Amino acid sequence: MNKIWQNYEKGMAVFDNCHSPTVQSQWLALKDEIGEFVQEPNLSEIWDIVLLVDCFTK
């Protein structure tokens, strides 16, 4: 699980360097992740949502 978190943070850092995160961009990302979970419910999609919510609340 730690490796997943590290990879996620690395990917988000690369994205953030190109696109400064805004409330709107974070909201759209969360909506996209929820949509992916609705289409294909699985632990991976839940984890993506949890990580986004965690980043959004910081």
Secondary structure as the mmCIF struct_conf table of DSSP 4:
data_model
#
loop_
_struct_conf.conf_type_id
_struct_conf.id
_struct_conf.beg_label_comp_id
_struct_conf.beg_label_asym_id
_struct_conf.beg_label_seq_id
_struct_conf.end_label_comp_id
_struct_conf.end_label_asym_id
_struct_conf.end_label_seq_id
HELX_RH_AL_P HELX_RH_AL_P1 ASN A 2 CYS A 18
BEND BEND1 HIS A 19 HIS A 19
HELX_RH_AL_P HELX_RH_AL_P2 VAL A 23 GLN A 39
BEND BEND2 GLU A 40 GLU A 40
HELX_RH_AL_P HELX_RH_AL_P3 LEU A 43 PHE A 56
TURN_TY1_P TURN_TY1_P1 THR A 57 THR A 57
#
